[in-house]
Amino acid sequence: MFQDKYDVIVVGAGHAGSEAAAAAANLGCKTLLVTMSLQNIAQMSCNPAMGGIAKGQIVREIDAMGGYSGIVSDKTAIQFKMLNKSKGPAMWSPRVQSDRMRFAEEWRLMLEQTPNLDFYQEMVKGLLIENNKIVGIKTSLGIEIKAKTVVLTNGTFLNGLIHIGDKQFGGGRAGESAAYGITEDLIQVGFESGRMKTGTPPRVDGRSLDYSKMNEEKGDGNPDKFSYSNQTKPLIHQKSCHMTYTSLDVHDILREGFDRSPMFNGRIKSIGPRYCPSIEDKINRFADKERHQLFVEPEGWNTVEVYVNGFSTSLPEEIQFKALRSVVGFEKVKFFRPGYAIEYDYFPPTQLKHTLETKLVEGLYFAGQINGTTGYEEAASQGLMAGINAALKVKEQEPLILKRDEAYIGVLIDDLITKGTEEPYRMFTSRAEFRTLLRQDNADYRLTPMSNAIGLASDERLKRMEYKFNEAEKMVAFFKETSVSIAEANPVLEAKESALVSQSDKMFKIFSRPQIELDDVLKFEKVKSYLDENPLDQEILEQAEIQVKYSGYIEKERNNANKLTRLEDVKIPEFFDYHKIKSMSIEAKQKLSSIRPITISQASRISGVSPSDISVLLIYMGR
């Protein structure tokens, strides 16, 4: 039934598991993906969308490295938006509404076409561990499958408990059973575990809604896409979302159920996501607000099922229904299913190395919600890195660890490993100190070469990246070398209420002005001639624009990153005894001994470790 021994076994086929399995298999490792339901591979358990603020950058990074999330998102998108376009390019974030059924189908089809990848449908109920080393898994049928490495991507399934009002039942997702046994095995070998909570809104029948009473939310007029590859194309036709609001009447109805809410009566003790609170939490915490936005999101091209974004709840189903019927446009709403909250086991991620391998058990990797994160994109990026590093370990090659100035993925993993998390972790642009470097437009520059070097990103991807980079650089050089006359420059400057020039000037200087946009520069005759001889697509033109307009900021941030990199180069011995440093604070000794940072830079980011502690450590190490 199975081969004697797999290189990599991935447990769970959500977003993390799917990326992990694809990465390991594409790196040449014999890989097995085990899931309780092959019909629900990469299921969008919550909202039918990919990307968003900071999350869109992560999807582009996954794509730049040869992962599948960007391609699947493009192929199954029903609407595209570039968020924050009014701000600088460090804040631009792509987002798509997805066709939920097509998304899961496309993921399964891509995985089935991936060489070296086997599938098996059953619950994994235990781990085979010998001498602090993983040797395989055990299924609910008692079957033992041997492996050199194992990646756990269990999502919300570990001892999952679903809450709807005063009802509760075991489950990892609506209609699917929870997974039991793995937590207990891990605790037995010394892991620390905790509980977290997340929630989801009701799904409703779109035929019962009155969209004429809501605000229509259209996609971009000239949509982009996620993937840097030529496997996908931007959307031609798009489907609209809509927006409506709660009201004081809705809030009063919701309050009727507070005494039966598991959030308020003490039944749920775990912590939910701060930045995606339930509707009952919102009206309780923000009692002064008269209304909250609800985004009405279609679940696909052809289905009538609708996702009510902003109405996540675990209140009794009759309260949910009564309250929604008081929302404008929802007066005749019909439910497909009520919203619910779910509690599940997670393992504080300070128990991991930067490779996402556990410190306690060699060859065992964690990715996704098991590490305390929330969001498809955060999970997928961890899965990608866990799959890569499991494969590299099997091949006895150096691990791949992304730094904080190289990728949002690097920020995410470093935050988890170094700081841990006591609430579901979500990525924001504000978490990245080098966000001008980590833009969504240049993820291929940053990551495709290193992914290609380990054999994951294809040569074709590398060539596309190099062509884009070289052509953008040539155009920037053209702007630096080419002057524009007073007669051509001043009419453009006057129209944009920018100071006029008294002599011809370099285009780079004119273009650098904040009021001047790409479309203005494209009016200059020499630019027209250049593009006639060198036809360039919009992606390259935008890249050249960013390099011109933000060159000062980019250079400054790169210099800051280089300074910090020097501390990344100062390695701390693996078994360093912090307790022998008498002048270091007790908290610092405890934190450093627990997390065991590998560099001085990582040590400096641990909460509770002060600059003076770092100074003492550097002196003790002879620096």
RAKA-V282462 format. One record per pair of residues at least 12 apart in sequence whose C-alpha atoms are under 6 Angstrom apart, sorted by the first residue. I is the first residue (numbers start at 1). J is the second residue. If there is no record, write none. Layout:
BEGIN
i = (I;I)
j = (J;J)
END
This chain:
BEGIN
i = (5;5;6;6;6;7;7;7;7;8;8;8;8;9;9;9;10;10;10;11;11;11;12;12;12;12;13;13;14;14;15;15;15;16;16;16;16;16;17;17;19;19;19;20;20;20;23;23;24;24;24;25;25;27;30;31;32;32;32;33;34;34;34;35;35;36;36;36;37;41;42;43;46;48;48;48;49;49;49;50;50;51;51;52;52;52;53;54;54;55;56;56;56;57;60;61;63;64;64;64;65;65;65;65;66;70;70;71;76;76;76;76;77;77;77;78;78;78;78;79;79;79;79;79;80;80;80;80;81;81;81;81;82;90;90;90;99;99;100;100;123;123;124;124;124;125;125;125;125;125;125;126;126;126;132;133;133;134;134;135;135;149;149;150;151;151;151;152;153;153;155;155;156;156;157;157;157;158;158;158;159;159;159;159;160;160;160;160;161;161;162;162;163;163;164;164;164;164;165;165;165;165;165;166;193;193;194;194;195;195;195;195;196;196;196;196;197;197;197;197;197;198;198;198;199;199;199;200;200;200;201;201;201;201;202;202;202;203;203;203;203;204;204;204;204;204;205;205;205;206;206;206;208;208;209;209;209;210;213;214;214;215;215;216;217;217;217;218;241;241;242;242;243;243;243;244;245;245;245;246;246;246;247;247;248;250;250;253;261;271;273;278;278;279;279;279;294;294;295;295;296;313;313;314;314;314;317;346;346;346;347;347;349;349;349;349;350;350;350;356;367;367;372;373;373;374;374;374;405;407;418;419;468;472;472;476;479;479;480;482;483;483;483;484;484;484;485;486;486;512;567;567;568;568;570;570;571;571;572;572;584;588;588)
j = (146;147;30;31;147;29;30;147;148;31;147;149;150;31;32;150;33;150;151;34;152;153;34;35;153;154;35;41;41;42;42;376;380;153;368;379;380;383;153;383;380;383;384;383;384;387;387;388;387;388;391;116;117;456;116;117;117;118;119;119;119;120;121;121;122;121;122;123;121;104;104;104;200;98;100;299;96;97;98;95;96;94;95;93;94;95;93;428;429;377;93;94;95;440;226;443;227;444;447;448;447;448;451;457;457;226;227;227;98;99;102;103;96;97;98;97;98;238;239;96;97;219;238;239;95;96;219;223;94;95;219;220;94;435;436;439;299;300;299;300;139;140;138;139;140;138;139;140;180;181;182;138;181;182;361;361;362;363;364;147;148;363;364;364;364;365;366;366;367;368;369;370;172;344;172;178;179;179;344;345;178;179;180;344;172;178;343;344;342;343;341;342;340;341;314;315;316;340;260;261;314;315;316;260;346;347;345;346;270;344;345;346;270;271;343;344;270;271;272;342;343;272;341;342;312;340;341;312;339;340;311;312;313;339;337;338;339;306;307;336;337;305;306;334;335;336;304;305;334;304;305;306;332;333;329;330;333;329;329;243;244;242;243;242;240;241;242;240;296;297;295;296;294;295;296;294;292;293;294;291;292;327;290;291;290;323;326;323;315;423;424;312;313;311;312;313;309;310;308;309;308;339;340;339;340;341;338;370;371;372;370;371;371;416;417;420;417;420;595;386;382;383;424;424;425;424;425;426;434;438;606;606;540;540;544;544;507;508;508;506;505;506;507;504;505;507;504;503;504;549;600;601;599;601;599;600;598;599;598;599;613;608;609)
END
